[in-house]
Amino acid sequence: MTGHLSERTRFAIVMAFAIAMAWVEAASVFYIRALVDRIEPYQADPLPLETMNGALGHVELWREAATLVMIATLGVLAGRTWRRRAGYAALAFGAWDIFYYVFLRLISGWPRTLLDWDILFLLPLPWWGPVLAPVSIALVMILWGTLATQSGDGADNATSAPGARWTWALACVGIVLALAVFTIDTWRALLDGRDAVLQVLPATFNWPLFWVALLLMASPALHQVAFLPTKKSVFRRL
């Protein structure tokens, strides 16, 4: 992206890319799930062994990795500082994740509710959780990404404010906790081998620990909100 574009224009371009990418993601997942007869992932044999142990399984893993590369590349191209690059990447990830579920619902009729279970990711092991969980994280990412890219001097003030580093330490703890909540069942199954991991169907989701993790992950955004100059509120600018 050229240097003369305003941050508001960059924001709009990143959002447009993320939403378009969400449609491509939803379409790809729909094709794969229709192929293996798993439009609704939470059912017996959620990741058929004959599929995941074959070429399609390897292709899907690389597709997920490529998606992360695309989002990171978008952030690097959109931002003029490393903070804004991270902000645009977070913004793109959050918008992509939310609109992925919106489009998947339009395409397939699933998810029916925000509490439907989904296989969120496959690397390094399958992540399981109700749709509400990744959507909540995506909203936090959009909030921080918007603040980091659109708040002008407020972002720098928040970065240098007392306690800023601690908020990122708390966020890292929150990320680890969230990953543990999403993957605890598959890690337990790992002792019985990879095939057992692919057959996992979690029975419960640790909502209390997840909400704690989400609050910790939101620490940088909440900290930045606290140090935004009132007259330069990012939300009024947008």
N, C-alpha and C positions, 0 to 999 in steps of 0.2 A: 504494500500500500504506500502511496506517495505521501511525502511529509506534509503537504499543505492541507490534508483532510482534518477537519475538526474532530474532537473526541466524540461528539454526538454522532457524526457521520460514521466514524469507525464503529461505534456501538451498534448502529443500525445495520451496517454491513455484516458484522459478526453475528448478530441475531438472525439475519436473513440466511446466512450460510448454515448456522446451527439448525434452524428450522428445516431447511432443505435437506440437510444431512440426516435429520431425524426421520424424514419420510423415507429416505433410502434405507436407513437402518430398519425401520418398521417393515418395509417391503421385503428386505432380505430375510429378516427373522420369520416373517409370515411364510415365505417360500420354504424355508428350512423346516419349520414346524409342520407345515402342510405335508411336506415330503415324508416326514417320520410320524405323521398322525398325532402330533402333540401340540395342537393349537393352545390348549390349556396345559401348562407344564406340570402342574401339581396333580399327578396321577401315577399309577403304578408304572414302573419302568420309565422314568422321566427322561432319561438319556439312554436310548437303546444301545446296547453294547455293540451290535453289528454295525451301527452307524458311527458311534463315537470312536470306535477302535479302527475304523477305516479311513479312507481319504477325506470324507466329509468332516469328520471330527477334527482332523488336522487343519483343514481349510478354515473351519470356524474359529479355531484358536488364533490363527494368523490374522483372520479378519478382525477379531477383537483387538489384537495388538495394533493393527494398522489404524483402527479408529482412534486409539489414543495418540498415535503419531500425528494424525490429521488435526486433532484438536490442539495439540501442543504447537504444531506448525502454524496454525491459525493465530494463536496467541502471540507467537514470535513476530509474525508479519504485521499484526494489528498494532502492537504496542511500541512506544518509543523509548520506554524505560523497562527495566526488568520487572518492576512492580506492576506496571500496566500490562506487560505481556502475560504475567501470571494472572492478572485480573481478567483479561480478555479470554484466556484459556478457561478459567473457572466459569465465566459467564457463558461461554459456548457449551461447556460440558453440562451446566445446569439446564440451559434451554433445550439442548439436544435430548437430554434424558426425559424431561417432562413432555416435550412434544412427541417423543418416541411412543410414549404410552397413549397419548391422545390419538395419534395416527394409527397405532395398532388396534385401538378400540374401533376406530372408523373402518379399518380394513377387515377385521376379523370378528368384532363383537367382544373381544377380550382385551383387557380385564373388565369384568363386570362391575367390580367394586375396588376401592383402594386397598382392601384387606385381602384380595386374592394373592396367593403365593406365586412368586416368580423366581426363576433362575436368573440372577442378576448378572453374573459374570462367570467365566470358566477358568480364569487364570489366578493363581496357580492351581486352585481347586474350585469346584462349583460353589458359588455364593447363593444362599437362599434367603428370602425375606418377603414379607408382604409389600405390595407396590407402594404403599404409603411411606415406607422407610426410605427407599432411594429418592422418592419425590421430595421428601422433607430435606434430605441432604442437598438435592438440586436447588431448592429454594434458598438455602443458606449460601450456596456457591454463587447464585445469581445476585444475592444481596451484597456479598463481599466483592464480587467482580464489578458490580455497578459502582460501589463506593470507591474501589481502587482505581477505576478508569475515568470516572466522571466528576470526582469531587475536587479536582484542581489542587490547590494548596492544602486542602484539608487532609488529603492522603499523606502528604509529607509531614504535616503536624502530628497525625496519628502515629506515624512511623517513629518519630523522635520522642513521642510522649512517654512519660514514665510508665513502665510496665508493659510496653509494646512487645518486647521479646518474650515475656512470660505468656502472653496470649497465644503466641505461636507454639510455645512448649505445650500449653494446654490443648491446643488444636491437634497437635501430633498425638497426644495421649488419647484424645477423642477418636482420631482416625484408627488407632490400634484397637480401641474398644469396639468400634463399629465393625471393623473387619472380623474381630473375634465373634461378635454376635452373628454375623452373616455366615461364617464358615465353621462354627464350632461343631456342628453335626458331621460335616464332611471330614474334618480333622479326626474326629473319633472313629469314623469308618475307615480311615486310611490304614489303620492297623490290619484290616482284613483285605487290603489290596485295592488297586485302582477300580476294579469292577464293582466292588462294594460301594466305593465313593460315588460312582455313577448312578447307583440305585437308591441313594439316600432320599427320603421324604421326611423332612423335619416335622415334628408334631406340635412344637410350641416355639414362640418367638419371645425373646427376652426384652419386652418393651421397656421396663424400668431402666435397664442398663443401656439400651439404645438411646433413650431420651437424655440420659446423662452424657453419653458420647456426643449426641447432637449439640447439646448446650456447650460442651467443651469445644467442638469444632466451630461453633459460632462465635467463639471468644474474640478473634481478630475483627470480625465485622461489628460486634457490639462495642468493642473498644474504639473502633474508628468512628462509629456513630457518636460516641460520647465526646470526641474531640473535634467534630466537624464544626466550623464556624457557622453560627446560625444564619447569617446573611448569605452564605454560599452553599446552602443546603443542596445536595445533589438532586433531591427529589423535586425541588422547585425548578432547578435548571432543566430537568427532563420534562 
